[in-house]
Amino acid sequence: MSQSGRSGGARFATVLGWLLLAFSALTGVGHLGLGGGKGGEAFVMLFVVFGLPALVLGALLLWAGRPRRAP
């Protein structure tokens, strides 16, 4: 097994970031799929309340967990 030089926290941030981006994408797809039909309003609220913050937080976590150059 090779050592990549990344800490466990950086790996955790990367995995959590991707999971949050996937959740955001799923809520967005659900909102677009249901549209204005029955249940569409629920996905709008899900996307606004959970999806958009998950998108921002996921992007920040991916940025924080990115590999850095060695000094």
PDB file with SEQRES, HELIX, SHEET and CRYST1 records, atoms N, CA, C and O in Angstrom:
SEQRES   1 A   71  MET SER GLN SER GLY ARG SER GLY GLY ALA ARG PHE ALA          
SEQRES   2 A   71  THR VAL LEU GLY TRP LEU LEU LEU ALA PHE SER ALA LEU          
SEQRES   3 A   71  THR GLY VAL GLY HIS LEU GLY LEU GLY GLY GLY LYS GLY          
SEQRES   4 A   71  GLY GLU ALA PHE VAL MET LEU PHE VAL VAL PHE GLY LEU          
SEQRES   5 A   71  PRO ALA LEU VAL LEU GLY ALA LEU LEU LEU TRP ALA GLY          
SEQRES   6 A   71  ARG PRO ARG ARG ALA PRO                                      
HELIX    1 AA1 GLY A    8  LEU A   34  1                                  27    
HELIX    2 AA2 GLY A   40  LEU A   46  1                                   7    
HELIX    3 AA3 PHE A   47  GLY A   51  3                                   5    
HELIX    4 AA4 LEU A   52  ALA A   64  1                                  13    
CRYST1    1.000    1.000    1.000  90.00  90.00  90.00 P 1           1          
ATOM      1  N   MET A   1       0.833  -1.176   0.000  1.00  0.00           N  
ATOM      2  CA  MET A   1       0.000   0.000   0.000  1.00  0.00           C  
ATOM      3  C   MET A   1       0.884   1.248   0.000  1.00  0.00           C  
ATOM      4  O   MET A   1       1.801   1.357   0.813  1.00  0.00           O  
ATOM      5  N   SER A   2       0.623   2.152  -0.872  1.00  0.00           N  
ATOM      6  CA  SER A   2       1.449   3.351  -0.940  1.00  0.00           C  
ATOM      7  C   SER A   2       0.840   4.465  -0.097  1.00  0.00           C  
ATOM      8  O   SER A   2      -0.377   4.568   0.057  1.00  0.00           O  
ATOM      9  N   GLN A   3       1.704   5.269   0.426  1.00  0.00           N  
ATOM     10  CA  GLN A   3       1.270   6.423   1.206  1.00  0.00           C  
ATOM     11  C   GLN A   3       1.088   7.600   0.263  1.00  0.00           C  
ATOM     12  O   GLN A   3       2.001   7.947  -0.487  1.00  0.00           O  
ATOM     13  N   SER A   4      -0.070   8.204   0.298  1.00  0.00           N  
ATOM     14  CA  SER A   4      -0.312   9.336  -0.598  1.00  0.00           C  
ATOM     15  C   SER A   4       0.077  10.658   0.043  1.00  0.00           C  
ATOM     16  O   SER A   4       0.119  11.684  -0.636  1.00  0.00           O  
ATOM     17  N   GLY A   5       0.359  10.651   1.325  1.00  0.00           N  
ATOM     18  CA  GLY A   5       0.744  11.879   1.991  1.00  0.00           C  
ATOM     19  C   GLY A   5      -0.428  12.734   2.426  1.00  0.00           C  
ATOM     20  O   GLY A   5      -0.232  13.833   2.945  1.00  0.00           O  
ATOM     21  N   ARG A   6      -1.633  12.253   2.226  1.00  0.00           N  
ATOM     22  CA  ARG A   6      -2.814  13.018   2.624  1.00  0.00           C  
ATOM     23  C   ARG A   6      -3.264  12.557   4.000  1.00  0.00           C  
ATOM     24  O   ARG A   6      -3.193  11.372   4.326  1.00  0.00           O  
ATOM     25  N   SER A   7      -3.718  13.490   4.786  1.00  0.00           N  
ATOM     26  CA  SER A   7      -4.195  13.145   6.120  1.00  0.00           C  
ATOM     27  C   SER A   7      -5.586  12.524   6.040  1.00  0.00           C  
ATOM     28  O   SER A   7      -6.274  12.621   5.024  1.00  0.00           O  
ATOM     29  N   GLY A   8      -5.977  11.891   7.125  1.00  0.00           N  
ATOM     30  CA  GLY A   8      -7.315  11.312   7.183  1.00  0.00           C  
ATOM     31  C   GLY A   8      -8.393  12.370   7.086  1.00  0.00           C  
ATOM     32  O   GLY A   8      -9.460  12.126   6.523  1.00  0.00           O  
ATOM     33  N   GLY A   9      -8.122  13.548   7.634  1.00  0.00           N  
ATOM     34  CA  GLY A   9      -9.088  14.641   7.563  1.00  0.00           C  
ATOM     35  C   GLY A   9      -9.309  15.125   6.141  1.00  0.00           C  
ATOM     36  O   GLY A   9     -10.428  15.472   5.764  1.00  0.00           O  
ATOM     37  N   ALA A  10      -8.240  15.148   5.351  1.00  0.00           N  
ATOM     38  CA  ALA A  10      -8.375  15.572   3.952  1.00  0.00           C  
ATOM     39  C   ALA A  10      -9.179  14.553   3.159  1.00  0.00           C  
ATOM     40  O   ALA A  10     -10.002  14.922   2.322  1.00  0.00           O  
ATOM     41  N   ARG A  11      -8.942  13.272   3.422  1.00  0.00           N  
ATOM     42  CA  ARG A  11      -9.727  12.234   2.740  1.00  0.00           C  
ATOM     43  C   ARG A  11     -11.193  12.323   3.143  1.00  0.00           C  
ATOM     44  O   ARG A  11     -12.082  12.219   2.299  1.00  0.00           O  
ATOM     45  N   PHE A  12     -11.443  12.517   4.440  1.00  0.00           N  
ATOM     46  CA  PHE A  12     -12.816  12.635   4.933  1.00  0.00           C  
ATOM     47  C   PHE A  12     -13.508  13.830   4.294  1.00  0.00           C  
ATOM     48  O   PHE A  12     -14.665  13.732   3.886  1.00  0.00           O  
ATOM     49  N   ALA A  13     -12.809  14.959   4.204  1.00  0.00           N  
ATOM     50  CA  ALA A  13     -13.387  16.160   3.592  1.00  0.00           C  
ATOM     51  C   ALA A  13     -13.725  15.913   2.128  1.00  0.00           C  
ATOM     52  O   ALA A  13     -14.756  16.378   1.641  1.00  0.00           O  
ATOM     53  N   THR A  14     -12.868  15.188   1.427  1.00  0.00           N  
ATOM     54  CA  THR A  14     -13.118  14.897   0.018  1.00  0.00           C  
ATOM     55  C   THR A  14     -14.336  14.001  -0.151  1.00  0.00           C  
ATOM     56  O   THR A  14     -15.197  14.270  -0.989  1.00  0.00           O  
ATOM     57  N   VAL A  15     -14.411  12.940   0.641  1.00  0.00           N  
ATOM     58  CA  VAL A  15     -15.550  12.015   0.541  1.00  0.00           C  
ATOM     59  C   VAL A  15     -16.845  12.718   0.921  1.00  0.00           C  
ATOM     60  O   VAL A  15     -17.855  12.577   0.231  1.00  0.00           O  
ATOM     61  N   LEU A  16     -16.823  13.472   2.013  1.00  0.00           N  
ATOM     62  CA  LEU A  16     -18.020  14.191   2.441  1.00  0.00           C  
ATOM     63  C   LEU A  16     -18.425  15.238   1.411  1.00  0.00           C  
ATOM     64  O   LEU A  16     -19.614  15.440   1.163  1.00  0.00           O  
ATOM     65  N   GLY A  17     -17.453  15.899   0.815  1.00  0.00           N  
ATOM     66  CA  GLY A  17     -17.751  16.878  -0.230  1.00  0.00           C  
ATOM     67  C   GLY A  17     -18.452  16.249  -1.416  1.00  0.00           C  
ATOM     68  O   GLY A  17     -19.429  16.800  -1.924  1.00  0.00           O  
ATOM     69  N   TRP A  18     -17.959  15.089  -1.868  1.00  0.00           N  
ATOM     70  CA  TRP A  18     -18.608  14.406  -2.994  1.00  0.00           C  
ATOM     71  C   TRP A  18     -20.000  13.923  -2.626  1.00  0.00           C  
ATOM     72  O   TRP A  18     -20.911  13.986  -3.452  1.00  0.00           O  
ATOM     73  N   LEU A  19     -20.185  13.441  -1.398  1.00  0.00           N  
ATOM     74  CA  LEU A  19     -21.518  13.005  -0.971  1.00  0.00           C  
ATOM     75  C   LEU A  19     -22.502  14.171  -0.942  1.00  0.00           C  
ATOM     76  O   LEU A  19     -23.651  14.028  -1.360  1.00  0.00           O  
ATOM     77  N   LEU A  20     -22.054  15.318  -0.453  1.00  0.00           N  
ATOM     78  CA  LEU A  20     -22.931  16.493  -0.422  1.00  0.00           C  
ATOM     79  C   LEU A  20     -23.266  16.974  -1.833  1.00  0.00           C  
ATOM     80  O   LEU A  20     -24.396  17.385  -2.098  1.00  0.00           O  
ATOM     81  N   LEU A  21     -22.293  16.925  -2.735  1.00  0.00           N  
ATOM     82  CA  LEU A  21     -22.579  17.312  -4.119  1.00  0.00           C  
ATOM     83  C   LEU A  21     -23.550  16.336  -4.774  1.00  0.00           C  
ATOM     84  O   LEU A  21     -24.408  16.746  -5.556  1.00  0.00           O  
ATOM     85  N   ALA A  22     -23.422  15.053  -4.462  1.00  0.00           N  
ATOM     86  CA  ALA A  22     -24.356  14.062  -5.011  1.00  0.00           C  
ATOM     87  C   ALA A  22     -25.763  14.292  -4.472  1.00  0.00           C  
ATOM     88  O   ALA A  22     -26.735  14.195  -5.222  1.00  0.00           O  
ATOM     89  N   PHE A  23     -25.884  14.597  -3.179  1.00  0.00           N  
ATOM     90  CA  PHE A  23     -27.191  14.881  -2.590  1.00  0.00           C  
ATOM     91  C   PHE A  23     -27.813  16.110  -3.238  1.00  0.00           C  
ATOM     92  O   PHE A  23     -29.007  16.126  -3.539  1.00  0.00           O  
ATOM     93  N   SER A  24     -27.006  17.127  -3.449  1.00  0.00           N  
ATOM     94  CA  SER A  24     -27.505  18.340  -4.094  1.00  0.00           C  
ATOM     95  C   SER A  24     -27.977  18.048  -5.513  1.00  0.00           C  
ATOM     96  O   SER A  24     -29.013  18.552  -5.945  1.00  0.00           O  
ATOM     97  N   ALA A  25     -27.221  17.241  -6.228  1.00  0.00           N  
ATOM     98  CA  ALA A  25     -27.615  16.884  -7.599  1.00  0.00           C  
ATOM     99  C   ALA A  25     -28.915  16.081  -7.606  1.00  0.00           C  
ATOM    100  O   ALA A  25     -29.771  16.294  -8.465  1.00  0.00           O  
ATOM    101  N   LEU A  26     -29.065  15.163  -6.656  1.00  0.00           N  
ATOM    102  CA  LEU A  26     -30.295  14.365  -6.596  1.00  0.00           C  
ATOM    103  C   LEU A  26     -31.515  15.224  -6.289  1.00  0.00           C  
ATOM    104  O   LEU A  26     -32.576  15.022  -6.880  1.00  0.00           O  
ATOM    105  N   THR A  27     -31.379  16.176  -5.377  1.00  0.00           N  
ATOM    106  CA  THR A  27     -32.520  17.049  -5.092  1.00  0.00           C  
ATOM    107  C   THR A  27     -32.833  17.934  -6.298  1.00  0.00           C  
ATOM    108  O   THR A  27     -34.000  18.205  -6.583  1.00  0.00           O  
ATOM    109  N   GLY A  28     -31.799  18.383  -7.003  1.00  0.00           N  
ATOM    110  CA  GLY A  28     -32.033  19.187  -8.208  1.00  0.00           C  
ATOM    111  C   GLY A  28     -32.714  18.392  -9.303  1.00  0.00           C  
ATOM    112  O   GLY A  28     -33.622  18.898  -9.963  1.00  0.00           O  
ATOM    113  N   VAL A  29     -32.286  17.146  -9.507  1.00  0.00           N  
ATOM    114  CA  VAL A  29     -32.905  16.293 -10.522  1.00  0.00           C  
ATOM    115  C   VAL A  29     -34.342  15.965 -10.131  1.00  0.00           C  
ATOM    116  O   VAL A  29     -35.228  15.945 -10.987  1.00  0.00           O  
ATOM    117  N   GLY A  30     -34.579  15.710  -8.852  1.00  0.00           N  
ATOM    118  CA  GLY A  30     -35.945  15.449  -8.391  1.00  0.00           C  
ATOM    119  C   GLY A  30     -36.847  16.647  -8.611  1.00  0.00           C  
ATOM    120  O   GLY A  30     -38.002  16.497  -9.010  1.00  0.00           O  
ATOM    121  N   HIS A  31     -36.327  17.826  -8.355  1.00  0.00           N  
ATOM    122  CA  HIS A  31     -37.101  19.051  -8.570  1.00  0.00           C  
ATOM    123  C   HIS A  31     -37.419  19.228 -10.052  1.00  0.00           C  
ATOM    124  O   HIS A  31     -38.553  19.548 -10.409  1.00  0.00           O  
ATOM    125  N   LEU A  32     -36.432  19.023 -10.908  1.00  0.00           N  
ATOM    126  CA  LEU A  32     -36.666  19.186 -12.343  1.00  0.00           C  
ATOM    127  C   LEU A  32     -37.573  18.092 -12.891  1.00  0.00           C  
ATOM    128  O   LEU A  32     -38.378  18.342 -13.789  1.00  0.00           O  
ATOM    129  N   GLY A  33     -37.447  16.887 -12.358  1.00  0.00           N  
ATOM    130  CA  GLY A  33     -38.265  15.772 -12.832  1.00  0.00           C  
ATOM    131  C   GLY A  33     -39.726  15.921 -12.474  1.00  0.00           C  
ATOM    132  O   GLY A  33     -40.602  15.606 -13.280  1.00  0.00           O  
ATOM    133  N   LEU A  34     -39.997  16.402 -11.261  1.00  0.00           N  
ATOM    134  CA  LEU A  34     -41.391  16.555 -10.843  1.00  0.00           C  
ATOM    135  C   LEU A  34     -41.984  17.869 -11.311  1.00  0.00           C  
ATOM    136  O   LEU A  34     -43.197  17.991 -11.480  1.00  0.00           O  
ATOM    137  N   GLY A  35     -41.118  18.855 -11.521  1.00  0.00           N  
ATOM    138  CA  GLY A  35     -41.590  20.147 -12.013  1.00  0.00           C  
ATOM    139  C   GLY A  35     -42.631  20.758 -11.096  1.00  0.00           C  
ATOM    140  O   GLY A  35     -42.473  20.761  -9.875  1.00  0.00           O  
ATOM    141  N   GLY A  36     -43.680  21.270 -11.683  1.00  0.00           N  
ATOM    142  CA  GLY A  36     -44.733  21.911 -10.910  1.00  0.00           C  
ATOM    143  C   GLY A  36     -45.843  20.963 -10.525  1.00  0.00           C  
ATOM    144  O   GLY A  36     -46.849  21.384  -9.955  1.00  0.00           O  
ATOM    145  N   GLY A  37     -45.676  19.686 -10.828  1.00  0.00           N  
ATOM    146  CA  GLY A  37     -46.720  18.708 -10.518  1.00  0.00           C  
ATOM    147  C   GLY A  37     -46.811  18.420  -9.041  1.00  0.00           C  
ATOM    148  O   GLY A  37     -46.179  19.078  -8.214  1.00  0.00           O  
ATOM    149  N   LYS A  38     -47.613  17.420  -8.728  1.00  0.00           N  
ATOM    150  CA  LYS A  38     -47.821  17.059  -7.329  1.00  0.00           C  
ATOM    151  C   LYS A  38     -46.499  16.583  -6.734  1.00  0.00           C  
ATOM    152  O   LYS A  38     -45.856  15.682  -7.273  1.00  0.00           O  
ATOM    153  N   GLY A  39     -46.111  17.173  -5.655  1.00  0.00           N  
ATOM    154  CA  GLY A  39     -44.846  16.844  -5.016  1.00  0.00           C  
ATOM    155  C   GLY A  39     -43.689  17.707  -5.479  1.00  0.00           C  
ATOM    156  O   GLY A  39     -42.621  17.689  -4.868  1.00  0.00           O  
ATOM    157  N   GLY A  40     -43.884  18.458  -6.543  1.00  0.00           N  
ATOM    158  CA  GLY A  40     -42.817  19.313  -7.051  1.00  0.00           C  
ATOM    159  C   GLY A  40     -42.433  20.406  -6.073  1.00  0.00           C  
ATOM    160  O   GLY A  40     -41.262  20.773  -5.966  1.00  0.00           O  
ATOM    161  N   GLU A  41     -43.426  20.927  -5.357  1.00  0.00           N  
ATOM    162  CA  GLU A  41     -43.153  21.985  -4.382  1.00  0.00           C  
ATOM    163  C   GLU A  41     -42.295  21.467  -3.242  1.00  0.00           C  
ATOM    164  O   GLU A  41     -41.458  22.194  -2.706  1.00  0.00           O  
ATOM    165  N   ALA A  42     -42.502  20.214  -2.872  1.00  0.00           N  
ATOM    166  CA  ALA A  42     -41.693  19.623  -1.802  1.00  0.00           C  
ATOM    167  C   ALA A  42     -40.232  19.535  -2.233  1.00  0.00           C  
ATOM    168  O   ALA A  42     -39.330  19.787  -1.434  1.00  0.00           O  
ATOM    169  N   PHE A  43     -39.999  19.178  -3.492  1.00  0.00           N  
ATOM    170  CA  PHE A  43     -38.620  19.100  -3.962  1.00  0.00           C  
ATOM    171  C   PHE A  43     -38.008  20.480  -4.131  1.00  0.00           C  
ATOM    172  O   PHE A  43     -36.795  20.637  -3.995  1.00  0.00           O  
ATOM    173  N   VAL A  44     -38.829  21.487  -4.425  1.00  0.00           N  
ATOM    174  CA  VAL A  44     -38.308  22.852  -4.473  1.00  0.00           C  
ATOM    175  C   VAL A  44     -37.796  23.239  -3.096  1.00  0.00           C  
ATOM    176  O   VAL A  44     -36.698  23.778  -2.963  1.00  0.00           O  
ATOM    177  N   MET A  45     -38.594  22.963  -2.072  1.00  0.00           N  
ATOM    178  CA  MET A  45     -38.170  23.291  -0.710  1.00  0.00           C  
ATOM    179  C   MET A  45     -36.960  22.455  -0.297  1.00  0.00           C  
ATOM    180  O   MET A  45     -36.043  22.966   0.346  1.00  0.00           O  
ATOM    181  N   LEU A  46     -36.955  21.175  -0.664  1.00  0.00           N  
ATOM    182  CA  LEU A  46     -35.798  20.327  -0.365  1.00  0.00           C  
ATOM    183  C   LEU A  46     -34.543  20.886  -1.017  1.00  0.00           C  
ATOM    184  O   LEU A  46     -33.480  20.940  -0.398  1.00  0.00           O  
ATOM    185  N   PHE A  47     -34.675  21.303  -2.274  1.00  0.00           N  
ATOM    186  CA  PHE A  47     -33.516  21.822  -2.991  1.00  0.00           C  
ATOM    187  C   PHE A  47     -33.043  23.137  -2.390  1.00  0.00           C  
ATOM    188  O   PHE A  47     -31.841  23.343  -2.223  1.00  0.00           O  
ATOM    189  N   VAL A  48     -33.977  24.032  -2.061  1.00  0.00           N  
ATOM    190  CA  VAL A  48     -33.590  25.339  -1.521  1.00  0.00           C  
ATOM    191  C   VAL A  48     -33.023  25.209  -0.114  1.00  0.00           C  
ATOM    192  O   VAL A  48     -32.009  25.828   0.209  1.00  0.00           O  
ATOM    193  N   VAL A  49     -33.677  24.405   0.724  1.00  0.00           N  
ATOM    194  CA  VAL A  49     -33.270  24.317   2.129  1.00  0.00           C  
ATOM    195  C   VAL A  49     -32.055  23.415   2.314  1.00  0.00           C  
ATOM    196  O   VAL A  49     -31.176  23.724   3.119  1.00  0.00           O  
ATOM    197  N   PHE A  50     -31.993  22.303   1.580  1.00  0.00           N  
ATOM    198  CA  PHE A  50     -30.899  21.357   1.782  1.00  0.00           C  
ATOM    199  C   PHE A  50     -29.939  21.290   0.591  1.00  0.00           C  
ATOM    200  O   PHE A  50     -28.727  21.200   0.786  1.00  0.00           O  
ATOM    201  N   GLY A  51     -30.452  21.330  -0.616  1.00  0.00           N  
ATOM    202  CA  GLY A  51     -29.624  21.120  -1.801  1.00  0.00           C  
ATOM    203  C   GLY A  51     -28.619  22.223  -2.062  1.00  0.00           C  
ATOM    204  O   GLY A  51     -27.446  21.941  -2.307  1.00  0.00           O  
ATOM    205  N   LEU A  52     -29.050  23.467  -2.016  1.00  0.00           N  
ATOM    206  CA  LEU A  52     -28.123  24.570  -2.279  1.00  0.00           C  
ATOM    207  C   LEU A  52     -27.050  24.698  -1.200  1.00  0.00           C  
ATOM    208  O   LEU A  52     -25.877  24.853  -1.537  1.00  0.00           O  
ATOM    209  N   PRO A  53     -27.412  24.639   0.103  1.00  0.00           N  
ATOM    210  CA  PRO A  53     -26.338  24.648   1.108  1.00  0.00           C  
ATOM    211  C   PRO A  53     -25.400  23.445   0.980  1.00  0.00           C  
ATOM    212  O   PRO A  53     -24.199  23.572   1.216  1.00  0.00           O  
ATOM    213  N   ALA A  54     -25.940  22.281   0.609  1.00  0.00           N  
ATOM    214  CA  ALA A  54     -25.088  21.105   0.414  1.00  0.00           C  
ATOM    215  C   ALA A  54     -24.138  21.319  -0.753  1.00  0.00           C  
ATOM    216  O   ALA A  54     -22.990  20.878  -0.709  1.00  0.00           O  
ATOM    217  N   LEU A  55     -24.607  21.991  -1.791  1.00  0.00           N  
ATOM    218  CA  LEU A  55     -23.753  22.295  -2.939  1.00  0.00           C  
ATOM    219  C   LEU A  55     -22.589  23.193  -2.529  1.00  0.00           C  
ATOM    220  O   LEU A  55     -21.440  22.929  -2.885  1.00  0.00           O  
ATOM    221  N   VAL A  56     -22.885  24.244  -1.786  1.00  0.00           N  
ATOM    222  CA  VAL A  56     -21.840  25.175  -1.351  1.00  0.00           C  
ATOM    223  C   VAL A  56     -20.878  24.492  -0.381  1.00  0.00           C  
ATOM    224  O   VAL A  56     -19.661  24.601  -0.530  1.00  0.00           O  
ATOM    225  N   LEU A  57     -21.426  23.788   0.611  1.00  0.00           N  
ATOM    226  CA  LEU A  57     -20.580  23.119   1.599  1.00  0.00           C  
ATOM    227  C   LEU A  57     -19.743  22.022   0.946  1.00  0.00           C  
ATOM    228  O   LEU A  57     -18.571  21.854   1.283  1.00  0.00           O  
ATOM    229  N   GLY A  58     -20.332  21.277   0.020  1.00  0.00           N  
ATOM    230  CA  GLY A  58     -19.584  20.237  -0.681  1.00  0.00           C  
ATOM    231  C   GLY A  58     -18.423  20.808  -1.473  1.00  0.00           C  
ATOM    232  O   GLY A  58     -17.324  20.253  -1.464  1.00  0.00           O  
ATOM    233  N   ALA A  59     -18.665  21.918  -2.157  1.00  0.00           N  
ATOM    234  CA  ALA A  59     -17.587  22.550  -2.924  1.00  0.00           C  
ATOM    235  C   ALA A  59     -16.483  23.058  -2.001  1.00  0.00           C  
ATOM    236  O   ALA A  59     -15.300  22.926  -2.317  1.00  0.00           O  
ATOM    237  N   LEU A  60     -16.861  23.638  -0.867  1.00  0.00           N  
ATOM    238  CA  LEU A  60     -15.857  24.110   0.092  1.00  0.00           C  
ATOM    239  C   LEU A  60     -15.054  22.956   0.677  1.00  0.00           C  
ATOM    240  O   LEU A  60     -13.841  23.069   0.852  1.00  0.00           O  
ATOM    241  N   LEU A  61     -15.724  21.845   0.980  1.00  0.00           N  
ATOM    242  CA  LEU A  61     -15.008  20.692   1.527  1.00  0.00           C  
ATOM    243  C   LEU A  61     -14.070  20.077   0.497  1.00  0.00           C  
ATOM    244  O   LEU A  61     -12.969  19.649   0.842  1.00  0.00           O  
ATOM    245  N   LEU A  62     -14.492  20.027  -0.761  1.00  0.00           N  
ATOM    246  CA  LEU A  62     -13.591  19.522  -1.797  1.00  0.00           C  
ATOM    247  C   LEU A  62     -12.384  20.439  -1.957  1.00  0.00           C  
ATOM    248  O   LEU A  62     -11.269  19.966  -2.180  1.00  0.00           O  
ATOM    249  N   TRP A  63     -12.599  21.733  -1.844  1.00  0.00           N  
ATOM    250  CA  TRP A  63     -11.487  22.673  -1.936  1.00  0.00           C  
ATOM    251  C   TRP A  63     -10.549  22.497  -0.742  1.00  0.00           C  
ATOM    252  O   TRP A  63      -9.330  22.531  -0.906  1.00  0.00           O  
ATOM    253  N   ALA A  64     -11.106  22.308   0.455  1.00  0.00           N  
ATOM    254  CA  ALA A  64     -10.285  22.141   1.655  1.00  0.00           C  
ATOM    255  C   ALA A  64      -9.531  20.815   1.639  1.00  0.00           C  
ATOM    256  O   ALA A  64      -8.425  20.731   2.174  1.00  0.00           O  
ATOM    257  N   GLY A  65     -10.108  19.784   1.037  1.00  0.00           N  
ATOM    258  CA  GLY A  65      -9.477  18.474   1.027  1.00  0.00           C  
ATOM    259  C   GLY A  65      -8.605  18.212  -0.181  1.00  0.00           C  
ATOM    260  O   GLY A  65      -8.144  17.087  -0.376  1.00  0.00           O  
ATOM    261  N   ARG A  66      -8.369  19.229  -0.999  1.00  0.00           N  
ATOM    262  CA  ARG A  66      -7.578  19.021  -2.216  1.00  0.00           C  
ATOM    263  C   ARG A  66      -6.121  18.737  -1.853  1.00  0.00           C  
ATOM    264  O   ARG A  66      -5.631  19.200  -0.822  1.00  0.00           O  
ATOM    265  N   PRO A  67      -5.438  17.982  -2.693  1.00  0.00           N  
ATOM    266  CA  PRO A  67      -4.014  17.729  -2.438  1.00  0.00           C  
ATOM    267  C   PRO A  67      -3.213  19.021  -2.572  1.00  0.00           C  
ATOM    268  O   PRO A  67      -3.485  19.852  -3.438  1.00  0.00           O  
ATOM    269  N   ARG A  68      -2.252  19.165  -1.722  1.00  0.00           N  
ATOM    270  CA  ARG A  68      -1.406  20.364  -1.746  1.00  0.00           C  
ATOM    271  C   ARG A  68       0.006  19.969  -2.134  1.00  0.00           C  
ATOM    272  O   ARG A  68       0.442  18.839  -1.910  1.00  0.00           O  
ATOM    273  N   ARG A  69       0.701  20.913  -2.713  1.00  0.00           N  
ATOM    274  CA  ARG A  69       2.098  20.644  -3.070  1.00  0.00           C  
ATOM    275  C   ARG A  69       2.955  20.626  -1.815  1.00  0.00           C  
ATOM    276  O   ARG A  69       2.731  21.387  -0.874  1.00  0.00           O  
ATOM    277  N   ALA A  70       3.925  19.754  -1.826  1.00  0.00           N  
ATOM    278  CA  ALA A  70       4.859  19.683  -0.699  1.00  0.00           C  
ATOM    279  C   ALA A  70       5.783  20.897  -0.740  1.00  0.00           C  
ATOM    280  O   ALA A  70       6.174  21.347  -1.816  1.00  0.00           O  
ATOM    281  N   PRO A  71       6.127  21.421   0.424  1.00  0.00           N  
ATOM    282  CA  PRO A  71       7.019  22.595   0.449  1.00  0.00           C  
ATOM    283  C   PRO A  71       8.430  22.259   0.019  1.00  0.00           C  
ATOM    284  O   PRO A  71       9.292  23.137  -0.012  1.00  0.00           O  
TER     285      PRO A  71                                                      
END                                                                             
